[in-house]
């Protein structure tokens, strides 16, 4: 990968326990507004992810530094397109409702350090998730997204209208 005219090697791999402090710092850098409110991964949550479903946790290294991460779990939605909140689908961020017999890989989170955004690292993490879907013979991959500050507008307009603004 070429960044600022220099070639760099990006490694996508499964997250390890020694990465937890690095991912917490990555979250602070990636989501400073959310970090002010403690709304980023905490070490206990990341430890739970590694305990529950280590195969679904990925990080990207650039020159030995963790610059991106992705969190996933396997679920079954019943009915097929069941409405849910992030808090429900991730069991409040702990992933303890991970279902190895489920049919869908759920992308719970992805973060990329601001200094390396728009360089294809997020796509590399999604490709790793796609590989996991195929390897695990899952039916699909689902990802949720957050509408930043939607709570401030929810009583005035729908999520769709907020997006169109």
C-alpha positions as a printed Julia matrix, in Angstrom:
165×3 Matrix{Float64}:
   0.0     0.0    0.0
   1.25    3.47  -0.85
   0.6     6.24   1.68
   2.01    9.72   1.1
   4.16    8.37  -1.72
   5.79    5.65   0.4
   5.15    1.91   0.27
   3.88    0.37   3.51
   2.92   -3.18   4.37
  -0.55   -3.63   5.87
  -1.21   -6.85   7.74
  -4.78   -7.94   8.48
  -4.92  -10.54  11.23
  -7.03  -11.76  14.1
  -6.91   -9.6   17.18
  -4.88  -10.85  20.14
  -5.18   -9.99  23.82
  -2.04   -7.83  23.68
  -3.85   -5.64  21.12
  -6.57   -4.58  23.56
  -4.85   -1.41  24.89
  -3.94   -0.47  21.3
  -7.54   -0.88  20.16
  -8.83    1.21  23.07
  -6.4     3.98  22.02
  -7.42    3.52  18.37
 -11.05    3.98  19.37
 -10.18    7.2   21.24
  -8.4     8.55  18.14
 -11.07    7.33  15.72
 -14.1     8.5   17.71
 -12.99   11.4   19.95
 -16.53   12.71  20.41
 -17.82    9.3   21.48
 -14.77    8.77  23.68
 -15.73   11.85  25.71
 -18.83    9.95  26.78
 -17.13    6.59  27.25
 -18.98    5.25  24.22
 -16.03    3.29  22.83
 -14.8    -0.25  23.45
 -13.61   -0.92  26.98
 -10.99   -3.56  27.78
 -13.57   -5.86  29.4
 -15.69   -5.81  26.23
 -12.7    -6.53  23.98
 -11.66   -9.38  26.28
 -15.18  -10.79  26.0
 -15.02  -10.59  22.19
 -11.8   -12.59  22.17
 -13.23  -15.14  24.57
 -16.57  -15.54  22.76
 -15.52  -15.39  19.07
 -11.81  -14.8   18.46
 -12.14  -15.74  14.77
 -14.42  -12.73  14.21
 -12.1   -10.06  15.63
  -9.63   -8.45  13.24
  -7.08   -5.69  13.29
  -4.85   -4.03  10.73
  -1.19   -3.36  11.41
   0.87   -0.74   9.62
   4.57   -0.93  10.42
   3.74   -2.86  13.61
   1.11   -0.36  14.8
  -2.6    -1.24  15.08
  -4.33    1.3   12.82
  -7.76   -0.33  12.36
  -9.99   -2.95  13.92
 -13.23   -4.8   13.19
 -15.57   -6.58  15.57
 -18.0    -9.3   14.44
 -20.29  -11.98  15.8
 -22.57  -14.65  14.33
 -26.31  -14.23  14.81
 -29.62  -15.48  13.5
 -32.34  -12.89  12.97
 -35.83  -14.28  13.37
 -37.78  -13.06  11.51
 -35.16  -12.71   8.79
 -35.01   -8.9    8.91
 -35.82   -8.41  12.57
 -35.5    -4.8   13.65
 -32.97   -4.49  16.41
 -30.71   -2.06  18.15
 -26.93   -2.32  18.26
 -27.19   -2.81  22.01
 -29.55   -5.77  21.54
 -27.67   -7.46  18.7
 -24.31   -7.23  20.51
 -25.64   -8.0   23.99
 -24.63   -4.53  25.16
 -21.25   -4.78  23.45
 -20.17   -8.02  25.11
 -21.05  -10.33  22.16
 -22.14  -13.0   24.64
 -25.15  -13.72  22.44
 -22.8   -14.9   19.66
 -24.38  -17.99  18.11
 -21.88  -20.29  16.37
 -24.84  -22.08  14.75
 -26.26  -18.82  13.4
 -26.49  -17.94   9.72
 -25.28  -14.34   9.56
 -22.04  -12.55  10.36
 -22.88   -9.25  12.01
 -20.36   -6.44  11.73
 -20.67   -4.72  15.1
 -17.91   -2.16  14.71
 -15.11   -1.0   12.48
 -12.63    1.77  13.14
  -9.71    3.19  11.2
  -7.22    5.7   12.55
  -7.89    9.15  11.02
  -4.34    9.34   9.62
  -4.91    6.32   7.36
  -8.55    6.7    6.36
  -9.42    6.46   2.66
  -6.46    4.15   2.01
  -8.45    0.93   1.59
  -7.8    -0.5    5.05
 -11.51   -0.64   5.9
 -12.12   -2.55   2.67
  -9.37   -5.0    3.64
 -11.12   -5.62   6.96
 -14.46   -6.13   5.2
 -12.78   -8.55   2.8
 -11.52  -10.52   5.8
 -15.08  -10.63   7.1
 -16.28  -11.86   3.7
 -13.65  -14.61   3.82
 -14.96  -15.62   7.25
 -18.53  -15.75   5.9
 -17.42  -18.08   3.11
 -15.19  -20.23   5.33
 -17.97  -20.57   7.93
 -20.59  -21.27   5.25
 -22.77  -18.44   6.49
 -25.68  -17.13   4.46
 -24.87  -13.42   4.66
 -23.05  -10.56   6.3
 -24.96   -7.75   7.98
 -23.54   -4.48   9.28
 -25.13   -1.82  11.36
 -24.38    1.87  11.22
 -24.73    4.76  13.58
 -26.38    8.04  12.67
 -24.2    10.49  14.52
 -26.3    12.63  16.89
 -29.58   11.26  15.51
 -30.96   11.33  19.03
 -31.0    15.11  18.76
 -33.32   14.93  15.71
 -35.34   11.74  16.26
 -38.38   13.58  17.59
 -38.43   15.89  14.55
 -37.62   13.65  11.57
 -37.17   10.06  10.49
 -33.76    8.46  10.13
 -34.22    8.43   6.34
 -34.95   12.17   6.24
 -31.96   12.79   8.48
 -29.76   10.94   5.99
 -31.15   12.95   3.06
 -30.27   16.26   4.77
